[in-house]
Amino acid sequence: MKMELQSLQSSLIPNHFSRKSAPKTCLRCRKDKLNVGIPSKAFANAGKNVNPFVILNNASERVDAETAVVVEKPPARARRFEVFSGQPTPFGATARDGGVNFAVSSGNASSATLCLINLSDLPEKRVTEQIALDPTNNRTGDVWHVFLKGDFEDMVYGYRFDGSFSPEDGLYFDSSKILIDPYAKAVVSRGEYGALGPDEECWPQMACVVPSINDEFDWEGDLPLKFPQRDLVIYEMHVRGFTRHESSNSKFPGTYRGLVEKLDHLKKLGINCIELMPCHEFNELEYYSYNSVLGDYKVNFWGYSTINYFSPMARYSSAGVGKYGLGAVNEFKYLVREAHKRGIEVIMDVVFNHTAEGNENGPILSFRGLDNSVFYMLAPKGEFYNYSGCGNTFNCNHPIVRQFILDCLRYWVTEMHVDGFRFDLASILTRSSSLWDAVNVYGDAIEGEAITIGTPLSSPPLIDMISNDPILHGVKLIAEAWDCGGLYQVGIFPHWGIWSEWNGKYRDIVRQFIKGTDGFAGAFAECLCGSPNLYQEGGRKPWNSINFVCAHDGFTLADLVTYNSKHNLANGEDNKDGENHNNSWNCGQEGEFASISVKKLRRRQMRNFFLCLMVSQGVPMIYMGDEYGHTKGGNNNTYCHDNFVILYSKAILHYILTLFIIDLAVSLFILNELPLYLQINYFRWDKMEEAESDFFRYCCLMTKFRHECESLGLNDFPTAERLQWHGHTPATPDWSDTSRFVAFTLIDSVKGELYIAFNASHIGVTVALPERPGYRWEPLVDTSKAAPYDFLSDDLADRDTAVRQYAHFLDSNLYPMLSYSSIILSLSPDDNI
């Protein structure tokens, strides 16, 4: 979620509700703060203390009068539910024995109340029935619990906790708030994505689904695919963005079901693992504020701001909150099942580094109202540490919190059948918790133990638990091994031999070398080998490196070769947000409007990057849309857009026309060709169709080639018996600072021997090929050629003719490489001998 080159060391304890790349204005504040874009509806009769309503607490003393919860005083009638003591485990709501057991942990609360709410009462924020929990009969240790029998039809639930409201002590108990159960399996709120709640609220009351023994899903015998990680080709994608554009022609655009409709596209591309950007319940209206640049409102499109970790995002479901929110649960299961049928694993991007509650000015939704000092990393005076850059830091290594995270991961594996997880800002998971001490973690004091809050731990308890858990040990575990507090752990993340990492160093080095920067030839060679300089000494393997050139935050592949600088004005932050150091190159002209020669070079560079990904040891990851050249108009931080983005103002258009218009025909051509706006976060299926026989074809053939090659997914780092380096002449590699050429031969048990070379220089070169008596080199891939001759596949109609064009060079064991190009040659028996 965050580019590692950015760090926020100076704001680890913020005094505002900050978010990386988000509006700096607090969007949900207390009475003495400015509420921007979030109308707040007071509960009915909130300001009156008259029958038949009773105010449950004097909210005005806590500067929260405008959001006080009001319940009707229970009439003199029989209870709707039979109430029993209940059991302290399992946490959450559990259907059993003809009823439902509720259990939730809060050690600092003085009282707890279970609130049952009819769906018809939820929009009015009215509690239908409340059950006060007796500290003697309904509490075991720090766990509050109750067992109910009765009619739960159309019922949802939440909790109210009372206790001290003392932010300086880290306590935020407020009995006027109905809180979400952290263990809730589905959350009911707004049903339509982007639609405001009652009275145009961005934060309408949310509630939890009551489970039933009748909640079933037919998995049709689904079992984990358990692909070896070295064989994966990962596709990072956004559920809504994948099919929301009208050109998708999806019956269920922007949903889990819509994604299922397009799984065959991914299969054709050679994808066998999708990495879903956050699908836990979040509020897309969290950033809702007016964007004067575009004249509309911002949203939280990416979803890196979790409200509930057990619940799938309801508004990614075609059912919305239908079936009491369980429609989203079943649709997510349907997605996983159908992906598995096509041989595609599903990895979830999980955000355990912070939550949507922000810092002291954020809303009280769940964790903060349950036990703020337990769930968040706090300074001695109650301030929120901000290692996430988003206002708070989840207290991951606290015993209660790490057990919660473990339970959550287990649930998604056992109940939802996911195949693994990518942990956003995972370095936070290695930091010591609030009130850290050896007794807290290990049970015994350690001589000389003095660890401050947030200190990186060499053996973090949470990572230890996940790594050695019998359920989680066999799933894919991927760390984004940095955070916004300056902690950078690529290559040194605590791994227990099973954790992989987003290899940010691979991204930076490959970008630098391919665009022709001096001094990176040796580092580039390390990347091709799976980064042994990072992973070999620690006992890890090439597949522990997740190789990528582009991801959701940053430039797309097309923008990487089109823009030298970010163009983020559409975000409404004066182009101050997003990463400034992109290691990009526009190939000679900035932006979409460029000469034909520049556009050809850009396409060549895109092919170079993709070839590099496919021939590198490790696990390649492709970003959604890169297979057809998706552009975001140079915006490298599109977190807030679910709409059209204007690329050029009238002034800029006038300037372009003034410079370039010669006559009316040229004017009309420019206006026709120049994109005026983009739906920057939506996959463009119409553009994909245009690339079907061009770049998309090339990408499909390259992934197919990788899958066919035994040598491109090694279980260990290549040695001299398999790999030999070359320069412009055989066996003479040039590792000098001025070298822009890297070549190697690779022994493959399926393809024979391969010659792969990269010329990142602006000067072409004719390379001498290694002598192989009785054999000759044949061209397979040359990124300097236009489609379809960039990849000479077996089914290419005039393949033999194309191969013969190289004959006069290959007969002399030579090959001409243009500037900024890469090639793959294969060794075949020489029929002329």
Secondary structure, DSSP 8 states (H G I E B T S, - for coil): ---TT---GGGSS-SS---TTS-SS-SS--TTS---S------TTTT---TTEEESS-GGGGT-GGG--EEE---SS--SEEEE---S-SSEEEEETTEEEEEEE-SS-SEEEEEEEETTTGGGTEESEEEEE-TTTSEETTEEEEEEEE--TTEEEEEEEES-EEGGGTEE--TT--B--TT-S-EES-SSTT---GGG-SS---EEE---TT-----TT-------GGG--EEEE-HHHHH-SGGG--SSTTSHHHHHHTHHHHHHHT--EEEES--EEE-TTTT--EETTTTEE----S--SEEEEEEE-GGGSTTTTGGGGHHHHHHHHHHHHHHHHTT-EEEEEE--S--TT-STTS---SHHHHHHHHHB-B-TTS-B--TTSSS--B-TTSHHHHHHHHHHHHHHHHTT---EEEETTGGGGGB--TT--HHHHHSS--TT----TT-B-SS-HHHHHHHH-TTTTTSEEEE--B-TTS-B-TTTS--TTTEEEE-HHHHHHHHHHHTT-TT-HHHHHHHHTT-HHHHTTTT--GGGEEEES--SSS--HHHHTT-SS---GGGTSTT-SS-S------TTS-SS---HHHHHHHHHHHHHHHHHHHHSSSEEEEETTTTTT---TT-S--TT-SS-EE---HHHHHHHHHHH--SHHHHHHHHHHS--EE-TTS--HHHHHHTTTTHHHHHHHHHHHHHH-GGGS-SS---TTTEEEE-SSTT----STT--EEEEEEEETTTEEEEEEEE-SSS-EEEE----TTEEEEEEEETTS-TTTTB--TT-TTHHHHHHTTHHHHTTTEEEE-SSEEEEEEEEE-TT-
